[in-house]
């Protein structure tokens, strides 16, 4: 699948000036959430990203994220369509290093997104997340060859692709029920606003940092 068909170019243009996380990591985070939750509206996504200490997405990117999440939930709910799910990573015209790093970022994003759903895991799901974490922990220099080359990349890509397919069978919950944002009143202040007012003595690290602190890029 090339960059135009996959939507990579569309996403690249939409978040060109937004650099909090990569396209692949944001897509992984969205997918992780959508394996356990109903798709939120734009305000719901804005709230989630705020509570994760991300900068606001440009309007066009927020709309794109909202629409992609709706499509992903619809796709994953259907047993046949689910098998066609693909992580958003660059196509094979890009260097192998770039594709491996994008898949690593997608994996970390998925673990963050699913992690904040606070869902219980089956033994099989726990094993899959353990293996996905190994992808998220890949260390590779730009001038370093990826061990196993294209064949190894295709293997881990296919494994990562099937994780959300396997996770998407559970009953989905509304985003508003997530511990991350549950209990927030309409006019509730965000973490950033409370920090600015000095009501949180220590900055609260983003969930992404907490989950990856032992696996730096």
MOURFEN-V660064 format. One record per helix or strand. SS is the DSSP state (helix for helix, strand for strand). FROM is the first residue (numbers start at 1). TO is the last residue. If there is no record, write none. Layout:
BEGIN
ss=SS from=FROM to=TO
ss=SS from=FROM to=TO
END
This chain:
BEGIN
ss=helix from=3 to=6
ss=helix from=8 to=14
ss=helix from=23 to=34
ss=strand from=37 to=37
ss=helix from=42 to=51
ss=helix from=59 to=77
ss=helix from=79 to=82
ss=helix from=96 to=115
ss=helix from=123 to=136
ss=helix from=149 to=167
ss=strand from=173 to=173
ss=helix from=175 to=177
ss=helix from=191 to=196
ss=helix from=207 to=212
END
